[in-house]
Amino acid sequence: MDLRIEVDVPHDVVAVAEVVEDLGHYSSWMTLVHSVVADGDEAWSVELRGRVGPLTRSKRLRMVRTVHETGRVRFERHEVGSRRHSDWTLETRWSGSEGGTRVSTDLHYGGRLWSSMIERVLNDEVEKSKRRLDEYLATRRG
């Protein structure tokens, strides 16, 4: 499963970078990310949650920041222990655009947990996240 969020927000690159470089902010704007707790340097315990009608599916992951450079950050699943886990990656890119910043976030899941019906629901959540990112950035400006 691969999902992409692309949005132009009327906020400067520095403000956007402060939010997207720290996974701890994602639950404030990305509805799929239900909660995030710091778990050491460059690592977070993340709960992903999606709702299909009355059913809620959730997944807990340990994510680490594997890329951290100007205009790009990448988080990957990295569980402690020897058990094999499905791949999860979350990569965000941003750059200045006319009137603000262009943000592109890609979520990849390499397992088989999600059906096509759930993928459609998650796409709806992704659309909501576009508006929520703008709103979250606006509240941080004061």
Secondary structure, 3 states (H helix, E strand, C coil): CEEEEEEEECCCHHHHHHHHCCHHHHHHCCCCEEEEEECCCCEEEEEEEEEECCEEEEEEEEEEEEEEECCEEEEEECCCCCCCCCCEEEEEEEEEECCEEEEEEEEEECCCCCCHHHHHHHHHHHHHHHHHHHHHHHHHHC
